[in-house]
Structures are given as C-alpha cells and as structure tokens.
Amino acid sequence: MEGEINNFILVWLTAVVSLCYCYQVGKIFPTVSKARLLAILPVSCLFLYLPLNLTSIHFGGTTSFFISWLCNFKIILFAFNKGPLSSNPPIPLSRFIPLACFPIRFKVQESHVNLTKKRDRSMLNYAIKVAMLPVFVRVYFYKNILHPKIILFCYCLHMYFMLEMMLVLVTSMAKALLRVELEQPFDEPYLSTSLQDFWGRRWNPMASNILHPTVYQPVRSASTRFVARKWAPIPAVLATFFVSGLMHELVFYNIGRLKPTGEVMAFFLLHGLSLSVEIGIKKMVKGKLLVAGFVSGPLAVAYVIYSSFWLFFPPLLRCNAELKGCTESLAFLESLKTRRLVSPSEVSCPFL
C-alpha cells in the first residue's frame, strides 16, 4: 500500500511538472504553430502512460480518467490555442493547473437566491445518496440468493453515487482553492427526458464539455462538406461516442489490466447510434410528434441501464472491480482505525 501511495504521489507530481512545462510552452509560442504542437505532444503521450504505474482501482481509475482523458484533451486543445486553458490574457498558473487536472468548469453567475436554493437541494440530495451506500453493501451480502439483475441494478446506482461523490469532492476542493462558483458534476441523470438529455446535459456534463470542442465540433464542421448542414450532427455524434468508447476502454484497462474485449466500445457505439436515430427523428417530425417527457424519460433511463447490464458491467465484473474496490475501501478504513497503512491483501470483503 505504501508503494502504491508513493507511486500515486510521483504520478501526480509528474503531471503537475508537465503542466508547468505546457504553461511555459504557451508563453514561448503564443500562437498556433507546429512548434507549439510538437512541444506539447510528448506530454500528451506521457499522460497516457502515467496511470500504468498504478494498480489500485481508486488511484488508477481516477488518475486515468483525470489525467489520460480529461487533462489530455484539455492540453491538446491548448496546443491549438483553444479550450478552457487558453485565454487572453493567459490565466495564472495557479488556476491553469487545477483547471487542467480536474473535471471542473466555471459556471455563469446566478442570483444569490437561486444559488442558495440549489445548494440546499444538493446537500439533501447528497446526504440521501451517502446514506444509500451502506444499504447497497447490505444487499451484497445476499447476492447469492438475489436475482443477478437486482445486483447489477445496485451496481449501477452504487457506481453513479460513488462517481458523483468523488467528483463533488474534487469540485469542492477546487472551489475552495479557486474561490469561484463551479458547475455540478452531474445534473440528476435519472430525471432525463430523452437520450439526448441524458448524454448531452445530465450525465457527467464535464466529460461532454471536453468532448464537444475536441471531437464533436471539428467533425460536425468537416461533415458539412459531404452532407447537408441539417444532418451534420449525426456523424459528429457517432464520432464523439466512438472516442468516448476508446477512452472508457483505456480507463477499464487501467482498472483491471485485462485485454479489452470491445464490449465497452460497443456500449458507446450503441448509444451513439441510438442517439443519432433520436436526433434524426426529431429533425424529421420537426416537433409535430413529441412523446411526453414522463414517458420518454423513464424509457431512456431504462434503456441505458439495461444496455449497461449487457455491455458495460461485464468487463468490470471479469476483472473483479467490485472486489478490488471493496478491499481497498476496507483497507483505507482499517488504516484510519489502526493509524498505520493497511494493504488490501490484509483485509477481506465479507460479501464476495
């Protein structure tokens, strides 16, 4: 465990030093040029490699998501003088590094009343989700007698709650550091009214916000040369989901170190195709034939959940992600009790 923590610190120190280098590159080459791109390209390759130095699901998975995916895409945009890291005048280094490292985005200022209402609602929402976590743990004790679909549904909720709590924690730390209002990492995806609403606005909008300028916009612009502008979003959506599938395959590999099977890629391609069909139908009917949100919403969420049973979760289960996550969490809690570092190999997960 101690070696993993040391590797984690080293990986992140390397990332921070690399970002300092990128920041200086931006000053040396203030305009878009081959020299600027070539100077930043090695850092992009390095960020793909760094998570391979970590083996734990919490350290390796989060570092892969933050550094290999989000931060990497941000510095690629920065190489072309675009994205959140580029501004005129340049943002200070103290803001450049956290903005690059973490999935945060500044929000448009709202009235104090709206902010207070949203904050109160969010605190209650988060409290309920935290309270549900031990319920899931208790359910897992009976996994041998419960229907597998019930366990998979609990995994869905558990993963969503844990991912949201992790991103909220990161966002809160960044908010305290930067002293600005930041957007929430999720927007209640279970209230989605369609697939477009789920993927485009509610499910992890911070990932969507980085995919939009790096993939969607360039492909949509290029597509107008071959198809009518009305239909240009379709290939852009497919390309975006393809890249998202690739990055998820990378994250899953860093979590389990198993040979990719393509199931996660198939999950995102399926939803890219489904979303394209939805967009196409909306364009053809032009708002004349709309399904009520209270009908289309649950159907869309159910479709996401059921397809995740089929394609998203099997690779995680094959690499025993739930076992690794459980033992690492128990080792962390045991470390707090004993005030010494406890290895995951020293604990056992009682319900697995």
C-alpha positions as CSV (number, residue, x, y, z in Angstrom):
1,M,0.0,0.0,0.0
2,E,2.8,2.4,0.9
3,G,4.4,1.8,-2.5
4,E,1.1,2.5,-4.3
5,I,0.8,5.8,-2.4
6,N,4.3,6.8,-3.3
7,N,3.6,5.9,-7.0
8,F,0.4,8.0,-6.8
9,I,2.3,11.0,-5.4
10,L,5.0,10.6,-8.1
11,V,2.5,10.3,-10.9
12,W,0.7,13.4,-9.9
13,L,3.9,15.4,-9.3
14,T,5.0,14.4,-12.8
15,A,1.6,15.6,-14.2
16,V,1.9,18.9,-12.4
17,V,5.5,19.5,-13.6
18,S,4.4,18.6,-17.1
19,L,1.6,21.1,-16.9
20,C,4.0,23.8,-15.8
21,Y,6.1,22.9,-18.9
22,C,3.0,23.2,-21.1
23,Y,2.2,26.6,-19.5
24,Q,5.6,27.9,-20.4
25,V,5.2,26.5,-23.9
26,G,2.1,28.6,-24.3
27,K,4.1,31.7,-23.4
28,I,7.0,30.8,-25.7
29,F,4.7,30.0,-28.6
30,P,1.6,32.3,-28.0
31,T,0.1,31.5,-31.4
32,V,-0.8,28.2,-33.0
33,S,2.2,26.7,-34.7
34,K,3.8,23.3,-35.5
35,A,6.4,24.1,-32.8
36,R,3.7,24.6,-30.1
37,L,2.0,21.3,-31.1
38,L,5.3,19.3,-31.2
39,A,6.3,20.7,-27.9
40,I,3.1,19.6,-26.2
41,L,2.6,16.3,-28.0
42,P,5.2,14.4,-25.8
43,V,3.2,15.4,-22.7
44,S,0.1,14.0,-24.2
45,C,1.8,10.7,-24.8
46,L,3.2,10.8,-21.2
47,F,-0.3,11.3,-19.8
48,L,-1.5,8.1,-21.5
49,Y,1.4,6.2,-19.8
50,L,1.3,7.6,-16.2
51,P,-1.7,5.6,-14.9
52,L,0.0,2.4,-15.8
53,N,2.2,3.0,-12.8
54,L,-0.8,2.5,-10.5
55,T,-2.6,-0.8,-9.8
56,S,-5.3,0.1,-7.3
57,I,-8.8,0.7,-8.7
58,H,-9.3,4.0,-6.9
59,F,-5.9,5.6,-7.6
60,G,-5.5,4.0,-11.1
61,G,-9.1,4.5,-12.3
62,T,-9.4,8.1,-11.2
63,T,-6.0,9.1,-12.4
64,S,-6.7,7.5,-15.8
65,F,-10.0,9.5,-16.0
66,F,-8.5,12.8,-14.8
67,I,-5.1,12.7,-16.5
68,S,-5.2,10.4,-19.5
69,W,-8.6,11.6,-20.7
70,L,-9.8,15.0,-19.4
71,C,-6.4,16.7,-18.8
72,N,-5.0,15.2,-22.0
73,F,-7.9,16.5,-24.1
74,K,-7.5,20.0,-22.5
75,I,-3.8,20.3,-23.3
76,I,-4.5,19.1,-26.9
77,L,-7.0,21.9,-27.2
78,F,-4.4,24.2,-25.6
79,A,-1.9,23.2,-28.3
80,F,-4.3,24.7,-30.8
81,N,-4.9,27.7,-28.5
82,K,-8.4,26.6,-27.7
83,G,-10.4,25.2,-24.8
84,P,-10.6,26.2,-21.1
85,L,-6.8,26.6,-20.7
86,S,-6.5,29.2,-23.4
87,S,-7.5,32.8,-22.8
88,N,-6.3,36.3,-23.5
89,P,-4.7,37.4,-21.2
90,P,-3.4,34.0,-20.1
91,I,-4.8,32.6,-16.9
92,P,-2.4,32.4,-14.0
93,L,-0.5,29.1,-13.3
94,S,-2.3,28.7,-10.0
95,R,-5.6,28.4,-11.9
96,F,-4.1,26.7,-15.0
97,I,-3.0,23.5,-13.1
98,P,-6.3,22.7,-11.2
99,L,-8.4,23.6,-14.3
100,A,-6.3,21.2,-16.4
101,C,-6.1,18.4,-13.8
102,F,-9.6,18.2,-12.6
103,P,-13.1,17.9,-14.2
104,I,-14.2,21.4,-13.3
105,R,-15.8,24.2,-15.2
106,F,-16.7,27.7,-14.3
107,K,-20.5,28.4,-14.2
108,V,-22.4,31.5,-15.2
109,Q,-23.1,33.6,-12.1
110,E,-26.6,33.3,-10.8
111,S,-28.6,35.2,-8.3
112,H,-27.9,34.6,-4.6
113,V,-31.4,33.2,-4.1
114,N,-31.0,30.6,-6.9
115,L,-27.6,29.5,-5.6
116,T,-28.9,29.1,-2.1
117,K,-31.9,27.0,-3.2
118,K,-29.7,24.8,-5.4
119,R,-27.1,24.4,-2.6
120,D,-29.8,23.4,-0.1
121,R,-31.3,20.9,-2.5
122,S,-27.9,19.5,-3.4
123,M,-26.9,18.9,0.3
124,L,-30.1,17.0,0.9
125,N,-29.6,15.0,-2.3
126,Y,-26.0,14.1,-1.4
127,A,-27.0,13.2,2.1
128,I,-29.6,10.7,0.8
129,K,-27.1,9.2,-1.7
130,V,-24.4,8.8,1.0
131,A,-27.0,7.1,3.3
132,M,-27.8,4.7,0.5
133,L,-24.2,3.4,0.2
134,P,-24.4,1.1,3.3
135,V,-27.7,-0.1,2.0
136,F,-26.1,-1.4,-1.1
137,V,-23.3,-3.0,0.9
138,R,-26.0,-4.9,2.9
139,V,-27.7,-6.0,-0.2
140,Y,-24.5,-7.5,-1.5
141,F,-24.5,-9.9,1.5
142,Y,-27.4,-11.6,-0.2
143,K,-26.1,-11.6,-3.7
144,N,-26.1,-15.4,-3.8
145,I,-29.9,-15.6,-3.3
146,L,-31.0,-12.4,-5.2
147,H,-31.6,-12.2,-8.9
148,P,-28.4,-11.2,-10.8
149,K,-30.3,-8.3,-12.4
150,I,-31.1,-6.8,-8.9
151,I,-27.4,-6.9,-8.0
152,L,-26.5,-5.3,-11.4
153,F,-29.0,-2.6,-10.7
154,C,-27.5,-1.9,-7.3
155,Y,-24.1,-1.8,-9.0
156,C,-25.5,0.9,-11.4
157,L,-26.7,3.0,-8.6
158,H,-23.6,2.4,-6.5
159,M,-21.2,3.4,-9.3
160,Y,-23.3,6.5,-10.0
161,F,-23.4,7.6,-6.4
162,M,-19.7,6.9,-5.8
163,L,-18.7,8.7,-9.0
164,E,-20.8,11.7,-8.1
165,M,-19.4,11.8,-4.6
166,M,-15.9,11.6,-5.9
167,L,-16.4,14.4,-8.4
168,V,-18.3,16.6,-5.9
169,L,-15.3,16.2,-3.5
170,V,-12.9,17.2,-6.3
171,T,-15.1,20.1,-7.3
172,S,-15.5,21.3,-3.7
173,M,-11.7,21.3,-3.2
174,A,-11.2,23.2,-6.5
175,K,-13.9,25.7,-5.5
176,A,-12.2,26.3,-2.2
177,L,-8.8,26.7,-4.0
178,L,-10.0,28.9,-6.8
179,R,-12.7,30.8,-4.9
180,V,-15.2,30.7,-7.7
181,E,-18.6,29.0,-8.4
182,L,-18.2,25.8,-10.3
183,E,-20.7,23.7,-12.2
184,Q,-22.1,20.5,-10.6
185,P,-20.5,17.3,-11.9
186,F,-24.0,15.7,-12.5
187,D,-27.4,17.0,-13.1
188,E,-29.8,14.3,-11.8
189,P,-29.5,11.9,-14.8
190,Y,-32.4,9.8,-13.6
191,L,-34.7,12.8,-14.4
192,S,-33.7,12.8,-18.1
193,T,-36.4,13.2,-20.7
194,S,-34.6,11.6,-23.6
195,L,-31.2,10.0,-24.6
196,Q,-30.1,13.5,-25.8
197,D,-31.0,15.0,-22.5
198,F,-29.2,12.1,-20.6
199,W,-25.9,12.1,-22.5
200,G,-25.8,15.8,-23.5
201,R,-26.9,17.6,-20.4
202,R,-27.2,15.4,-17.3
203,W,-24.7,12.5,-17.3
204,N,-21.2,13.8,-16.4
205,P,-21.6,17.1,-18.4
206,M,-17.9,17.8,-17.7
207,A,-16.9,14.9,-19.9
208,S,-19.4,16.1,-22.5
209,N,-18.0,19.6,-22.3
210,I,-14.5,18.4,-23.2
211,L,-15.6,16.0,-25.9
212,H,-17.7,18.8,-27.6
213,P,-14.8,21.0,-28.7
214,T,-12.2,18.2,-29.2
215,V,-14.4,15.8,-31.3
216,Y,-18.0,17.0,-31.9
217,Q,-17.3,20.5,-33.3
218,P,-14.4,19.5,-35.7
219,V,-16.3,16.5,-37.1
220,R,-19.5,18.5,-37.5
221,S,-17.6,21.2,-39.3
222,A,-15.9,18.7,-41.6
223,S,-19.2,16.8,-42.2
224,T,-20.8,19.9,-43.8
225,R,-18.5,19.3,-46.8
226,F,-20.2,16.0,-47.5
227,V,-23.7,16.1,-46.1
228,A,-26.4,18.8,-45.6
229,R,-25.8,21.1,-42.6
230,K,-29.1,19.7,-41.1
231,W,-27.6,16.2,-40.9
232,A,-24.0,17.2,-40.0
233,P,-24.6,16.5,-36.2
234,I,-25.2,12.8,-36.9
235,P,-21.6,11.8,-37.9
236,A,-20.4,14.2,-35.2
237,V,-22.4,12.3,-32.5
238,L,-21.1,8.9,-33.8
239,A,-17.5,10.2,-33.7
240,T,-18.0,11.6,-30.2
241,F,-19.3,8.3,-28.8
242,F,-16.5,6.4,-30.6
243,V,-13.8,8.5,-28.9
244,S,-15.7,8.2,-25.6
245,G,-15.7,4.4,-26.1
246,L,-12.0,4.4,-26.7
247,M,-11.3,6.5,-23.6
248,H,-13.5,4.2,-21.5
249,E,-11.7,1.2,-22.8
250,L,-8.4,2.8,-21.7
251,V,-9.9,3.6,-18.2
252,F,-11.2,0.0,-17.9
253,Y,-7.8,-1.4,-18.9
254,N,-6.1,0.7,-16.2
255,I,-8.6,-0.6,-13.7
256,G,-8.4,-4.3,-14.5
257,R,-5.3,-4.8,-16.7
258,L,-7.3,-7.3,-18.8
259,K,-7.2,-7.5,-22.6
260,P,-10.0,-5.2,-24.0
261,T,-12.9,-7.2,-25.4
262,G,-14.6,-4.3,-27.1
263,E,-17.8,-4.5,-25.0
264,V,-17.4,-1.0,-23.6
265,M,-16.8,0.4,-27.1
266,A,-19.9,-1.5,-28.3
267,F,-21.9,0.1,-25.4
268,F,-21.0,3.6,-26.5
269,L,-21.4,2.9,-30.2
270,L,-24.8,1.5,-29.5
271,H,-25.8,4.7,-27.7
272,G,-24.2,6.9,-30.3
273,L,-26.3,5.1,-32.9
274,S,-29.4,5.3,-30.8
275,L,-28.9,9.0,-30.1
276,S,-28.4,9.6,-33.8
277,V,-31.7,7.9,-34.6
278,E,-33.4,10.0,-31.9
279,I,-31.9,13.2,-33.3
280,G,-32.9,12.2,-36.9
281,I,-36.5,11.5,-35.9
282,K,-36.7,14.8,-34.1
283,K,-35.5,16.6,-37.2
284,M,-37.9,14.8,-39.5
285,V,-41.0,15.4,-37.4
286,K,-40.0,19.0,-36.6
287,G,-41.7,19.0,-33.2
288,K,-45.1,17.8,-34.6
289,L,-45.0,14.4,-32.9
290,L,-43.5,14.6,-29.4
291,V,-43.6,11.9,-26.7
292,A,-44.3,13.3,-23.2
293,G,-41.2,13.5,-21.1
294,F,-42.8,11.4,-18.3
295,V,-42.9,8.6,-20.8
296,S,-39.8,9.1,-22.9
297,G,-37.6,9.8,-19.8
298,P,-38.1,6.5,-17.9
299,L,-37.7,4.7,-21.2
300,A,-34.4,6.4,-22.0
301,V,-33.0,5.7,-18.5
302,A,-34.2,2.1,-18.6
303,Y,-32.5,1.7,-21.9
304,V,-29.2,3.0,-20.6
305,I,-29.4,0.7,-17.5
306,Y,-30.4,-2.4,-19.4
307,S,-27.7,-1.9,-22.0
308,S,-25.1,-1.4,-19.3
309,F,-26.1,-4.8,-17.8
310,W,-25.3,-6.3,-21.3
311,L,-22.2,-4.4,-22.3
312,F,-20.8,-2.0,-19.6
313,F,-20.6,-4.1,-16.5
314,P,-19.3,-7.5,-17.7
315,P,-15.8,-6.2,-18.3
316,L,-15.7,-4.7,-14.8
317,L,-17.0,-7.9,-13.2
318,R,-14.5,-10.0,-15.1
319,C,-11.6,-8.0,-13.5
320,N,-13.2,-8.2,-10.1
321,A,-13.6,-4.5,-9.8
322,E,-16.2,-4.8,-7.1
323,L,-13.8,-7.0,-5.0
324,K,-10.9,-4.7,-5.5
325,G,-12.9,-1.6,-4.7
326,C,-14.3,-3.3,-1.6
327,T,-11.0,-4.4,-0.2
328,E,-9.3,-1.1,-1.0
329,S,-12.1,0.8,0.9
330,L,-11.9,-1.6,3.9
331,A,-8.1,-1.2,3.9
332,F,-8.5,2.5,4.0
333,L,-11.0,2.4,6.9
334,E,-8.7,-0.1,8.7
335,S,-5.8,2.3,8.2
336,L,-7.7,5.1,9.9
337,K,-8.5,2.8,12.8
338,T,-5.0,1.4,13.4
339,R,-3.2,4.6,12.3
340,R,-0.9,2.5,10.0
341,L,-1.1,1.7,6.3
342,V,-3.0,-1.5,5.8
343,S,-2.7,-3.3,2.5
344,P,-5.8,-4.5,0.7
345,S,-4.3,-8.1,0.8
346,E,-4.7,-7.9,4.6
347,V,-8.5,-7.5,4.6
348,S,-11.3,-9.5,3.1
349,C,-14.6,-8.4,1.7
350,P,-17.3,-10.4,3.6
351,F,-20.0,-10.5,0.9
352,L,-17.8,-11.5,-2.0
